[in-house]
Amino acid sequence: MEKSDKRPLVLERFYRALDEKTIDSLTDEQKQAVEKAVLDITLVTRHQIDIRRSFPLFTKRFYLVFLFGRDLRRRPRQESPLRRFIVSILVILAAIAAAGSVFISLYLIKSALGIDIFPNYHLGLWDWLMQHRE
């Protein structure tokens, strides 16, 4: 197998995993077809966000990979409608929780600064927080 600086790392690893006898038995056409298939099923394209880190934890080493970008695969993954529904509900609930946290934080900041937007109307959240501060 000839090494090429232009060949993606995933192909180099693929050929290292094969034994020499198998590599020698492949024709150039078969090698091109196999390389195309390997590249099609792996994430070799550049991503808008590509974070790959490894870290030690106790006596073992762990890794974290976060990739974000458009899905450019020809064949999309099969997803069940139930899974898509559950993910949609979870995203909506997370967005509601995040928005609620922002509004509560802004309300507490407003109350701490003594700003009274609606006279004679208070949620009582600031008073409750001050009572349970101890």
C-alpha positions in Angstrom: 0.0 0.0 0.0 1.4 3.4 -1.0 1.2 6.2 1.5 -0.3 9.5 0.4 -0.3 12.8 2.2 -3.6 13.7 0.5 -5.3 10.5 1.6 -7.6 11.1 4.7 -6.5 9.6 8.0 -9.5 7.3 8.1 -8.4 5.6 4.9 -4.9 5.1 6.3 -6.4 3.5 9.4 -8.6 1.4 7.3 -5.7 0.0 5.2 -3.6 -0.5 8.4 -6.5 -2.7 9.7 -6.4 -4.9 6.6 -3.8 -7.5 6.1 -1.4 -7.1 3.2 -2.7 -10.2 1.4 -6.2 -8.7 1.2 -4.9 -5.3 0.1 -2.8 -6.9 -2.7 -5.9 -8.9 -3.9 -7.9 -5.7 -4.5 -7.9 -4.2 -8.0 -7.6 -0.4 -8.3 -11.3 -0.2 -9.2 -12.2 -2.1 -6.0 -9.9 0.0 -3.9 -11.6 3.2 -5.2 -15.0 1.7 -4.5 -14.0 0.7 -1.0 -12.4 4.1 -0.3 -15.5 5.9 -1.5 -17.7 3.7 0.7 -15.5 4.3 3.7 -15.5 8.1 3.1 -19.3 8.1 2.6 -20.0 6.4 6.0 -17.5 8.3 8.1 -17.5 11.9 9.3 -14.5 13.1 7.3 -15.9 16.4 6.2 -15.1 19.6 8.1 -17.7 20.7 10.7 -18.7 24.1 11.7 -17.9 23.1 15.3 -15.4 20.3 15.9 -14.3 19.7 19.5 -12.3 16.5 20.2 -10.7 16.2 23.7 -9.5 13.4 25.8 -8.9 13.6 29.5 -7.7 11.4 32.3 -10.1 10.4 35.1 -8.8 8.2 37.9 -6.9 5.4 36.2 -8.6 5.5 32.8 -8.7 7.9 29.9 -11.9 9.2 28.4 -12.8 11.2 25.4 -15.4 13.8 24.4 -16.4 14.6 20.9 -18.8 17.3 19.9 -19.5 17.8 16.2 -22.0 20.3 14.7 -22.8 21.0 11.1 -25.1 20.2 8.2 -25.8 16.5 7.5 -24.4 15.9 4.0 -24.9 12.2 3.9 -26.8 10.8 0.9 -28.9 8.4 2.8 -30.4 9.9 6.0 -30.6 7.9 9.1 -33.9 6.1 9.8 -35.7 7.7 12.7 -38.9 6.5 14.3 -41.8 9.1 14.5 -41.9 8.4 18.3 -38.2 9.3 18.7 -38.7 12.5 16.7 -41.7 13.4 18.8 -39.9 12.8 22.1 -36.9 14.8 21.0 -39.1 17.6 19.9 -40.9 17.7 23.3 -37.6 17.6 25.1 -36.3 20.5 23.1 -39.4 22.5 23.7 -39.3 21.9 27.4 -35.6 22.8 27.5 -36.4 26.1 25.7 -39.3 26.9 28.1 -37.0 26.1 31.1 -34.2 28.3 29.7 -36.7 31.2 29.0 -38.2 30.8 32.5 -34.8 30.9 34.1 -33.9 34.1 32.2 -37.2 35.8 33.1 -36.8 34.8 36.8 -33.2 36.1 36.8 -34.2 39.4 35.3 -37.1 39.7 37.7 -34.8 39.1 40.7 -32.3 41.7 39.4 -35.1 44.2 38.9 -36.4 43.6 42.4 -32.9 43.8 43.9 -32.4 47.2 42.2 -35.8 48.4 43.6 -37.3 49.0 40.2 -41.1 48.9 40.3 -42.5 48.5 36.8 -46.2 47.8 37.8 -47.1 49.7 40.9 -48.9 47.8 43.6 -48.3 44.4 41.9 -45.6 42.0 42.9 -45.1 38.3 42.5 -43.6 38.0 45.9 -40.6 36.1 44.7 -38.1 38.6 46.0 -39.8 38.7 49.4 -39.9 34.9 49.6 -36.2 34.7 48.6 -35.3 37.2 51.3 -37.2 35.3 54.0 -35.5 32.0 53.1 -32.0 33.6 52.9 -31.0 32.6 56.3 
